[in-house]
Amino acid sequence: MRRSRSSWLRQPTTLYSGLRQLQGMYRGGFAGRGDKRMVSEGPNERRGSSKNLSGIEASRGIAATLVILYHAAVHLNRALTAPRLMAALQFGHSGVDFFFVISGFVILFAHRRDLNNPRQLKRYVERRATRVLPTYWIALCISIFGIGLSGHPMPSIRQVFVSVSLLPLDQPLILDIAWTLRFELVFYCMFALLIVSRRMGVAVMALWFGAAALACFGVAKPNWLPDEFYNAFNLEFLFGMGAAVAVTKIIAWRVPAILLLLAVGVGLFTASAVFEDTYVLNGYGSLARLAYGLPAAMVVTGVARASQVGWLRIPTVLRALGSASYSMYLFQFFFIGAAWQVLIIANRWVEMPLAAKFAVLSLSAVVGGVLVSRTVEHPIIRFMRSRRVVLGSVPT
């Protein structure tokens, strides 16, 4: 969507205004469109493989934490002016790129046996819908409720419809952070074509990725289409799918090869982050999707293969963060905004250093997201899948 950057207030004084200010950064297109969750299917939902992919789960947790750290730094920089903190974490939005690559990897890896098998389409749609929509709708309802409490004008019926449906329209969303879900849902629809017909899916995806490549290099940008159909972010789904092919087709991975791939991927990703922090790379431009996306695909490939053969031991805390990454992403602004209000009140009695404020905002978003994941997100998913409830219907 084409949007104009909204201004930030120097000192948010209400929870709602703080949330709106945080959401406002997306209106100028941080990371090209904003700074995403990212949402991707968890490794525990793969089909047809007993291989361990705990490393991918951990990678999701790291990516989500990076985005939260970035947003906490943005908030403090806008409210209190913290240029050094902001400069150090400027690259944090690249966690979004990592999430898109992981999404492409996991969707193909989990459903690779469903290709060209239309009978699996219903199951695929059910799992995608239950994974993404219920938790998002809860976050959306909270946003609308907050708008009502704040006294601001309530969204129109059209705005509510656009936000609930997540249709790729050139219209703003009530919960701005959900711009990433629009990209995810378009990718899910494209992948569904591969399940219906491999030949048709490959043809349509080739056009889709081709349009993204042309737009990435400035050759052609069909501005009459919504961003989700040609933005360079779409290439990262392709990179992730390429990683899945590498992991499933290249069996004879040796330890040196995996370690080399991981080292090169991490090194290139780190180099891109340094280049952005030093203003050499425009992290919000189309070429940054290549600078972050390709190394991320290398890391995902190496981590996935190392996990499969048991060369990685993932700490429990990283697994917990990976499992909660979707809720951490969707609800981070609520918890950052709430923690900010607590800090404003606490500041009347004690002046906290900037580092402490940053820690409070970041930890609030992480811990809050984990709690929402365990008490809301995953219980709802389990309930809907056990009852086969999808989009309000109960199949017999």
LODODO-442834 format. One record per residue (C-alpha): residue in one letter; x, y, z. Coordinates in steps of 0.02 Angstrom, whole numbers, plus 50000, padded with zeros to 5 digits. Layout:
// LODODO-442834
+--------+-------+-------+-------+
! residu !     X !     Y !     Z !
+--------+-------+-------+-------+
!      A !     X !     Y !     Z !
...
+--------+-------+-------+-------+
END
This chain:
// LODODO-442834
+--------+-------+-------+-------+
! residu !     X !     Y !     Z !
+--------+-------+-------+-------+
!      M ! 50000 ! 50000 ! 50000 !
!      R ! 50058 ! 50173 ! 49965 !
!      R ! 50055 ! 50271 ! 50128 !
!      S ! 50127 ! 50430 ! 50197 !
!      R ! 50235 ! 50421 ! 50351 !
!      S ! 50142 ! 50473 ! 50507 !
!      S ! 50223 ! 50580 ! 50639 !
!      W ! 50262 ! 50521 ! 50814 !
!      L ! 50222 ! 50614 ! 50972 !
!      R ! 50372 ! 50650 ! 51081 !
!      Q ! 50290 ! 50586 ! 51240 !
!      P ! 50145 ! 50464 ! 51222 !
!      T ! 50033 ! 50491 ! 51372 !
!      T ! 49902 ! 50357 ! 51345 !
!      L ! 49910 ! 50174 ! 51305 !
!      Y ! 49811 ! 50198 ! 51145 !
!      S ! 49916 ! 50342 ! 51082 !
!      G ! 50074 ! 50244 ! 51118 !
!      L ! 50008 ! 50096 ! 51018 !
!      R ! 49956 ! 50205 ! 50873 !
!      Q ! 50125 ! 50290 ! 50871 !
!      L ! 50213 ! 50121 ! 50864 !
!      Q ! 50098 ! 50063 ! 50726 !
!      G ! 50125 ! 50227 ! 50636 !
!      M ! 50302 ! 50181 ! 50584 !
!      Y ! 50230 ! 50057 ! 50461 !
!      R ! 50142 ! 50192 ! 50364 !
!      G ! 50304 ! 50249 ! 50285 !
!      G ! 50354 ! 50074 ! 50239 !
!      F ! 50490 ! 50022 ! 50359 !
!      A ! 50578 ! 49876 ! 50279 !
!      G ! 50497 ! 49927 ! 50115 !
!      R ! 50323 ! 49903 ! 50187 !
!      G ! 50347 ! 49896 ! 50371 !
!      D ! 50433 ! 49780 ! 50489 !
!      K ! 50356 ! 49616 ! 50499 !
!      R ! 50303 ! 49440 ! 50600 !
!      M ! 50298 ! 49370 ! 50532 !
!      V ! 50198 ! 49213 ! 50529 !
!      S ! 50250 ! 49040 ! 50474 !
!      E ! 50196 ! 48862 ! 50505 !
!      G ! 50286 ! 48781 ! 50650 !
!      P ! 50402 ! 48635 ! 50616 !
!      N ! 50293 ! 48524 ! 50722 !
!      E ! 50160 ! 48538 ! 50588 !
!      R ! 50258 ! 48460 ! 50447 !
!      R ! 50193 ! 48304 ! 50360 !
!      G ! 50280 ! 48149 ! 50301 !
!      S ! 50442 ! 48169 ! 50399 !
!      S ! 50500 ! 48119 ! 50570 !
!      K ! 50656 ! 48226 ! 50556 !
!      N ! 50694 ! 48351 ! 50692 !
!      L ! 50682 ! 48533 ! 50640 !
!      S ! 50700 ! 48612 ! 50811 !
!      G ! 50833 ! 48728 ! 50740 !
!      I ! 50703 ! 48808 ! 50626 !
!      E ! 50590 ! 48834 ! 50777 !
!      A ! 50733 ! 48919 ! 50869 !
!      S ! 50769 ! 49028 ! 50717 !
!      R ! 50591 ! 49092 ! 50721 !
!      G ! 50611 ! 49139 ! 50903 !
!      I ! 50772 ! 49233 ! 50866 !
!      A ! 50692 ! 49324 ! 50720 !
!      A ! 50541 ! 49376 ! 50824 !
!      T ! 50654 ! 49438 ! 50964 !
!      L ! 50755 ! 49541 ! 50839 !
!      V ! 50598 ! 49629 ! 50780 !
!      I ! 50543 ! 49664 ! 50958 !
!      L ! 50712 ! 49738 ! 51003 !
!      Y ! 50701 ! 49847 ! 50849 !
!      H ! 50528 ! 49911 ! 50893 !
!      A ! 50576 ! 49944 ! 51074 !
!      A ! 50724 ! 50047 ! 51011 !
!      V ! 50613 ! 50141 ! 50889 !
!      H ! 50491 ! 50183 ! 51028 !
!      L ! 50626 ! 50249 ! 51144 !
!      N ! 50710 ! 50346 ! 51005 !
!      R ! 50546 ! 50431 ! 50961 !
!      A ! 50496 ! 50465 ! 51139 !
!      L ! 50662 ! 50507 ! 51222 !
!      T ! 50788 ! 50522 ! 51080 !
!      A ! 50908 ! 50375 ! 51085 !
!      P ! 51009 ! 50385 ! 50924 !
!      R ! 51146 ! 50265 ! 50977 !
!      L ! 51023 ! 50131 ! 51028 !
!      M ! 50926 ! 50156 ! 50867 !
!      A ! 51083 ! 50148 ! 50761 !
!      A ! 51139 ! 49987 ! 50844 !
!      L ! 50972 ! 49901 ! 50814 !
!      Q ! 50926 ! 49980 ! 50648 !
!      F ! 50945 ! 49811 ! 50562 !
!      G ! 50822 ! 49726 ! 50681 !
!      H ! 50680 ! 49736 ! 50556 !
!      S ! 50773 ! 49604 ! 50455 !
!      G ! 50693 ! 49476 ! 50568 !
!      V ! 50545 ! 49499 ! 50451 !
!      D ! 50649 ! 49441 ! 50303 !
!      F ! 50702 ! 49289 ! 50403 !
!      F ! 50521 ! 49247 ! 50440 !
!      F ! 50470 ! 49253 ! 50258 !
!      V ! 50613 ! 49138 ! 50211 !
!      I ! 50566 ! 49018 ! 50351 !
!      S ! 50385 ! 49022 ! 50293 !
!      G ! 50432 ! 48974 ! 50116 !
!      F ! 50542 ! 48833 ! 50183 !
!      V ! 50416 ! 48760 ! 50304 !
!      I ! 50265 ! 48767 ! 50189 !
!      L ! 50354 ! 48670 ! 50050 !
!      F ! 50439 ! 48552 ! 50172 !
!      A ! 50276 ! 48514 ! 50263 !
!      H ! 50168 ! 48494 ! 50107 !
!      R ! 50290 ! 48430 ! 49977 !
!      R ! 50194 ! 48264 ! 49965 !
!      D ! 50032 ! 48359 ! 49937 !
!      L ! 50087 ! 48435 ! 49772 !
!      N ! 49975 ! 48390 ! 49625 !
!      N ! 49853 ! 48307 ! 49745 !
!      P ! 49691 ! 48408 ! 49750 !
!      R ! 49618 ! 48295 ! 49886 !
!      Q ! 49741 ! 48374 ! 50008 !
!      L ! 49683 ! 48551 ! 49971 !
!      K ! 49548 ! 48553 ! 50104 !
!      R ! 49669 ! 48497 ! 50240 !
!      Y ! 49797 ! 48624 ! 50183 !
!      V ! 49672 ! 48767 ! 50189 !
!      E ! 49609 ! 48713 ! 50360 !
!      R ! 49782 ! 48712 ! 50435 !
!      R ! 49830 ! 48878 ! 50360 !
!      A ! 49668 ! 48960 ! 50418 !
!      T ! 49676 ! 48893 ! 50596 !
!      R ! 49859 ! 48938 ! 50610 !
!      V ! 49841 ! 49120 ! 50558 !
!      L ! 49667 ! 49189 ! 50577 !
!      P ! 49598 ! 49157 ! 50754 !
!      T ! 49744 ! 49237 ! 50846 !
!      Y ! 49748 ! 49382 ! 50725 !
!      W ! 49561 ! 49413 ! 50745 !
!      I ! 49584 ! 49421 ! 50934 !
!      A ! 49722 ! 49551 ! 50913 !
!      L ! 49611 ! 49647 ! 50793 !
!      C ! 49465 ! 49647 ! 50915 !
!      I ! 49578 ! 49714 ! 51052 !
!      S ! 49634 ! 49852 ! 50934 !
!      I ! 49456 ! 49901 ! 50893 !
!      F ! 49410 ! 49896 ! 51077 !
!      G ! 49557 ! 50010 ! 51116 !
!      I ! 49502 ! 50133 ! 50984 !
!      G ! 49329 ! 50139 ! 51064 !
!      L ! 49399 ! 50167 ! 51238 !
!      S ! 49514 ! 50306 ! 51178 !
!      G ! 49371 ! 50409 ! 51108 !
!      H ! 49442 ! 50408 ! 50932 !
!      P ! 49322 ! 50383 ! 50785 !
!      M ! 49276 ! 50201 ! 50764 !
!      P ! 49328 ! 50112 ! 50603 !
!      S ! 49203 ! 50104 ! 50464 !
!      I ! 49119 ! 49942 ! 50412 !
!      R ! 49230 ! 49942 ! 50258 !
!      Q ! 49387 ! 49958 ! 50364 !
!      V ! 49329 ! 49816 ! 50476 !
!      F ! 49292 ! 49706 ! 50326 !
!      V ! 49461 ! 49742 ! 50247 !
!      S ! 49550 ! 49705 ! 50410 !
!      V ! 49453 ! 49547 ! 50452 !
!      S ! 49473 ! 49473 ! 50278 !
!      L ! 49655 ! 49525 ! 50252 !
!      L ! 49617 ! 49539 ! 50067 !
!      P ! 49764 ! 49610 ! 49968 !
!      L ! 49681 ! 49776 ! 49936 !
!      D ! 49763 ! 49946 ! 49929 !
!      Q ! 49677 ! 49993 ! 50091 !
!      P ! 49751 ! 50020 ! 50266 !
!      L ! 49724 ! 49892 ! 50403 !
!      I ! 49661 ! 49934 ! 50576 !
!      L ! 49804 ! 49832 ! 50648 !
!      D ! 49944 ! 49898 ! 50539 !
!      I ! 50067 ! 49764 ! 50589 !
!      A ! 49961 ! 49636 ! 50497 !
!      W ! 50027 ! 49695 ! 50329 !
!      T ! 50141 ! 49542 ! 50335 !
!      L ! 49992 ! 49425 ! 50348 !
!      R ! 49931 ! 49491 ! 50181 !
!      F ! 50094 ! 49434 ! 50102 !
!      E ! 50081 ! 49267 ! 50191 !
!      L ! 49903 ! 49235 ! 50133 !
!      V ! 49944 ! 49277 ! 49953 !
!      F ! 50089 ! 49154 ! 49962 !
!      Y ! 49974 ! 49022 ! 50038 !
!      C ! 49853 ! 49046 ! 49893 !
!      M ! 49992 ! 49031 ! 49766 !
!      F ! 50054 ! 48872 ! 49848 !
!      A ! 49876 ! 48803 ! 49849 !
!      L ! 49884 ! 48805 ! 49659 !
!      L ! 50032 ! 48684 ! 49668 !
!      I ! 49921 ! 48565 ! 49767 !
!      V ! 49780 ! 48578 ! 49640 !
!      S ! 49895 ! 48561 ! 49490 !
!      R ! 50084 ! 48560 ! 49493 !
!      R ! 50095 ! 48625 ! 49314 !
!      M ! 49972 ! 48767 ! 49343 !
!      G ! 50052 ! 48812 ! 49510 !
!      V ! 50227 ! 48819 ! 49437 !
!      A ! 50168 ! 48929 ! 49294 !
!      V ! 50076 ! 49052 ! 49408 !
!      M ! 50217 ! 49057 ! 49535 !
!      A ! 50344 ! 49089 ! 49397 !
!      L ! 50244 ! 49242 ! 49344 !
!      W ! 50226 ! 49297 ! 49525 !
!      F ! 50409 ! 49281 ! 49568 !
!      G ! 50457 ! 49354 ! 49399 !
!      A ! 50354 ! 49510 ! 49435 !
!      A ! 50439 ! 49526 ! 49604 !
!      A ! 50611 ! 49509 ! 49524 !
!      L ! 50573 ! 49642 ! 49394 !
!      A ! 50508 ! 49759 ! 49528 !
!      C ! 50659 ! 49723 ! 49638 !
!      F ! 50778 ! 49785 ! 49504 !
!      G ! 50667 ! 49929 ! 49452 !
!      V ! 50629 ! 49858 ! 49280 !
!      A ! 50441 ! 49862 ! 49297 !
!      K ! 50322 ! 49903 ! 49439 !
!      P ! 50137 ! 49874 ! 49404 !
!      N ! 50076 ! 50007 ! 49525 !
!      W ! 49897 ! 49968 ! 49478 !
!      L ! 49917 ! 49806 ! 49578 !
!      P ! 49929 ! 49795 ! 49768 !
!      D ! 50106 ! 49771 ! 49834 !
!      E ! 50075 ! 49591 ! 49883 !
!      F ! 50077 ! 49539 ! 49700 !
!      Y ! 50244 ! 49610 ! 49650 !
!      N ! 50343 ! 49668 ! 49802 !
!      A ! 50522 ! 49603 ! 49822 !
!      F ! 50471 ! 49523 ! 49988 !
!      N ! 50391 ! 49385 ! 49883 !
!      L ! 50563 ! 49329 ! 49827 !
!      E ! 50602 ! 49276 ! 50005 !
!      F ! 50466 ! 49144 ! 49997 !
!      L ! 50556 ! 49077 ! 49842 !
!      F ! 50722 ! 49076 ! 49935 !
!      G ! 50641 ! 48977 ! 50075 !
!      M ! 50567 ! 48852 ! 49953 !
!      G ! 50739 ! 48833 ! 49876 !
!      A ! 50808 ! 48793 ! 50048 !
!      A ! 50675 ! 48658 ! 50071 !
!      V ! 50723 ! 48580 ! 49904 !
!      A ! 50906 ! 48581 ! 49955 !
!      V ! 50870 ! 48498 ! 50121 !
!      T ! 50758 ! 48362 ! 50047 !
!      K ! 50855 ! 48326 ! 49887 !
!      I ! 51036 ! 48340 ! 49940 !
!      I ! 51055 ! 48193 ! 50059 !
!      A ! 51242 ! 48174 ! 50075 !
!      W ! 51275 ! 48330 ! 50176 !
!      R ! 51443 ! 48322 ! 50264 !
!      V ! 51485 ! 48415 ! 50423 !
!      P ! 51609 ! 48534 ! 50340 !
!      A ! 51483 ! 48580 ! 50205 !
!      I ! 51346 ! 48618 ! 50332 !
!      L ! 51462 ! 48719 ! 50443 !
!      L ! 51528 ! 48815 ! 50292 !
!      L ! 51353 ! 48854 ! 50232 !
!      L ! 51302 ! 48914 ! 50405 !
!      A ! 51459 ! 49019 ! 50425 !
!      V ! 51439 ! 49101 ! 50254 !
!      G ! 51254 ! 49134 ! 50282 !
!      V ! 51279 ! 49209 ! 50454 !
!      G ! 51427 ! 49310 ! 50392 !
!      L ! 51332 ! 49382 ! 50243 !
!      F ! 51179 ! 49420 ! 50349 !
!      T ! 51289 ! 49507 ! 50479 !
!      A ! 51377 ! 49604 ! 50342 !
!      S ! 51209 ! 49665 ! 50276 !
!      A ! 51161 ! 49720 ! 50452 !
!      V ! 51325 ! 49815 ! 50472 !
!      F ! 51304 ! 49897 ! 50302 !
!      E ! 51130 ! 49955 ! 50351 !
!      D ! 51185 ! 50018 ! 50520 !
!      T ! 51324 ! 50118 ! 50435 !
!      Y ! 51204 ! 50186 ! 50302 !
!      V ! 51287 ! 50091 ! 50159 !
!      L ! 51132 ! 49984 ! 50129 !
!      N ! 50954 ! 50050 ! 50124 !
!      G ! 50873 ! 49917 ! 50231 !
!      Y ! 50700 ! 49970 ! 50175 !
!      G ! 50734 ! 49958 ! 49989 !
!      S ! 50702 ! 49814 ! 49871 !
!      L ! 50884 ! 49761 ! 49854 !
!      A ! 50892 ! 49736 ! 50042 !
!      R ! 50772 ! 49592 ! 50019 !
!      L ! 50910 ! 49505 ! 49923 !
!      A ! 51045 ! 49560 ! 50045 !
!      Y ! 50949 ! 49485 ! 50191 !
!      G ! 50844 ! 49351 ! 50105 !
!      L ! 50982 ! 49252 ! 50019 !
!      P ! 51093 ! 49237 ! 50174 !
!      A ! 50939 ! 49193 ! 50276 !
!      A ! 50903 ! 49051 ! 50154 !
!      M ! 51080 ! 48987 ! 50177 !
!      V ! 51062 ! 48992 ! 50365 !
!      V ! 50892 ! 48904 ! 50359 !
!      T ! 50963 ! 48768 ! 50248 !
!      G ! 51111 ! 48739 ! 50362 !
!      V ! 51010 ! 48746 ! 50522 !
!      A ! 50877 ! 48627 ! 50455 !
!      R ! 51003 ! 48498 ! 50398 !
!      A ! 51106 ! 48512 ! 50557 !
!      S ! 50948 ! 48488 ! 50659 !
!      Q ! 50896 ! 48335 ! 50559 !
!      V ! 51059 ! 48243 ! 50589 !
!      G ! 51065 ! 48292 ! 50772 !
!      W ! 51211 ! 48413 ! 50767 !
!      L ! 51115 ! 48552 ! 50852 !
!      R ! 51055 ! 48553 ! 51031 !
!      I ! 50925 ! 48688 ! 51048 !
!      P ! 50900 ! 48768 ! 51220 !
!      T ! 50724 ! 48755 ! 51288 !
!      V ! 50707 ! 48943 ! 51297 !
!      L ! 50737 ! 48961 ! 51110 !
!      R ! 50608 ! 48827 ! 51073 !
!      A ! 50484 ! 48920 ! 51183 !
!      L ! 50518 ! 49083 ! 51092 !
!      G ! 50499 ! 48998 ! 50924 !
!      S ! 50334 ! 48921 ! 50973 !
!      A ! 50272 ! 49091 ! 51033 !
!      S ! 50344 ! 49195 ! 50890 !
!      Y ! 50176 ! 49230 ! 50807 !
!      S ! 50097 ! 49298 ! 50966 !
!      M ! 50257 ! 49392 ! 51007 !
!      Y ! 50243 ! 49478 ! 50839 !
!      L ! 50057 ! 49515 ! 50839 !
!      F ! 50044 ! 49577 ! 51018 !
!      Q ! 50213 ! 49662 ! 51040 !
!      F ! 50141 ! 49838 ! 51021 !
!      F ! 50011 ! 49807 ! 51154 !
!      F ! 50141 ! 49752 ! 51281 !
!      I ! 50268 ! 49885 ! 51233 !
!      G ! 50132 ! 50017 ! 51249 !
!      A ! 50073 ! 49950 ! 51417 !
!      A ! 50251 ! 49940 ! 51484 !
!      W ! 50282 ! 50118 ! 51427 !
!      Q ! 50136 ! 50180 ! 51530 !
!      V ! 50205 ! 50090 ! 51682 !
!      L ! 50373 ! 50174 ! 51653 !
!      I ! 50292 ! 50344 ! 51640 !
!      I ! 50210 ! 50317 ! 51810 !
!      A ! 50368 ! 50244 ! 51888 !
!      N ! 50469 ! 50392 ! 51824 !
!      R ! 50380 ! 50503 ! 51951 !
!      W ! 50476 ! 50416 ! 52090 !
!      V ! 50635 ! 50352 ! 52010 !
!      E ! 50729 ! 50398 ! 51853 !
!      M ! 50777 ! 50239 ! 51760 !
!      P ! 50924 ! 50236 ! 51639 !
!      L ! 50889 ! 50212 ! 51455 !
!      A ! 50958 ! 50035 ! 51456 !
!      A ! 50837 ! 49985 ! 51594 !
!      K ! 50689 ! 50059 ! 51501 !
!      F ! 50741 ! 49967 ! 51345 !
!      A ! 50752 ! 49804 ! 51442 !
!      V ! 50579 ! 49831 ! 51519 !
!      L ! 50497 ! 49865 ! 51350 !
!      S ! 50583 ! 49719 ! 51264 !
!      L ! 50553 ! 49592 ! 51402 !
!      S ! 50372 ! 49645 ! 51419 !
!      A ! 50341 ! 49609 ! 51235 !
!      V ! 50433 ! 49442 ! 51240 !
!      V ! 50356 ! 49378 ! 51401 !
!      G ! 50184 ! 49444 ! 51355 !
!      G ! 50192 ! 49359 ! 51186 !
!      V ! 50242 ! 49193 ! 51265 !
!      L ! 50097 ! 49204 ! 51388 !
!      V ! 49972 ! 49244 ! 51249 !
!      S ! 50041 ! 49101 ! 51146 !
!      R ! 50020 ! 48975 ! 51286 !
!      T ! 49853 ! 49034 ! 51352 !
!      V ! 49766 ! 49092 ! 51193 !
!      E ! 49850 ! 49051 ! 51028 !
!      H ! 49893 ! 48867 ! 51044 !
!      P ! 49738 ! 48817 ! 51145 !
!      I ! 49627 ! 48895 ! 51011 !
!      I ! 49721 ! 48807 ! 50872 !
!      R ! 49708 ! 48639 ! 50962 !
!      F ! 49523 ! 48666 ! 50995 !
!      M ! 49480 ! 48714 ! 50816 !
!      R ! 49580 ! 48572 ! 50741 !
!      S ! 49510 ! 48443 ! 50861 !
!      R ! 49334 ! 48500 ! 50818 !
!      R ! 49379 ! 48529 ! 50636 !
!      V ! 49308 ! 48704 ! 50654 !
!      V ! 49365 ! 48812 ! 50510 !
!      L ! 49299 ! 48985 ! 50472 !
!      G ! 49142 ! 48956 ! 50575 !
!      S ! 49092 ! 48790 ! 50496 !
!      V ! 49088 ! 48620 ! 50577 !
!      P ! 49106 ! 48486 ! 50443 !
!      T ! 49019 ! 48322 ! 50477 !
+--------+-------+-------+-------+
END
